[in-house]
Amino acid sequence: MTERIKGLVCRRMLTLLCCMMSTFTILSAQGKKPGWTVKEPKAKDSYIGIVQILKSALDTESMIEPNFKDKAKRDALWKIAAQMPWEIDGTKSLFAVLNQRGAYKVSLNDVLLTEIQNSPSFALVGEWESENEYWCYYSVKKSEAQSFIDRLVEKSKNCALDLYAEARNLQKSGHLYRSAG
């Protein structure tokens, strides 16, 4: 009976040792910096936005705690938007021209980023964080990016037509001041 107990204890200790080793392997692999933080992957069929945020560079004097993940997400999505083909019928769009000149208005920037953030086509591929830095990696397939642009252009056209129709109706009803706004 003692041999049986020794064998059982030995198996349990071996099982415990294996569990501890696998747990240590998993924990050490989680802290390892991914390869995409060192060298940006090349993808012919996708636009990629990889951003690093240094936590020490954020404004810590403000009353609101900085959300470095949101900032990194915005920056990564903006990086993707800058790569996208903002051409309509072979001519550069207003967004592309203003972005190229660095004159893009913050309010327009916010509208575009809101549209991109609400689109399921732009996906988080990975994120990695250490004590001092945060990395995020977003991607969108080029075909989905083009569909997104087409939907955005159509939505903008419809909005402009609705505003024009509303202004014409106000003008016809004698509300010239309101129709100009």
Buried (B, 14 or more C-beta within 10 A) or exposed (E): EEEEEEEEEEEEEEEEEEEEEEEEEEEEEEEEEEEBBEEEEEEEEBBBBBBEBEBEEBEEEEEEEBEBEEBBBBBBBBBBBBBBEBEBEEEBBEBBEBBEEEEBEEEEBEEBBEBBEEBEBBEEBEBBBEEEBBBBBBBBBBEBBEBBBEEBBEEEEEEEEEEEEEBEEBEEEEEEEEBEE
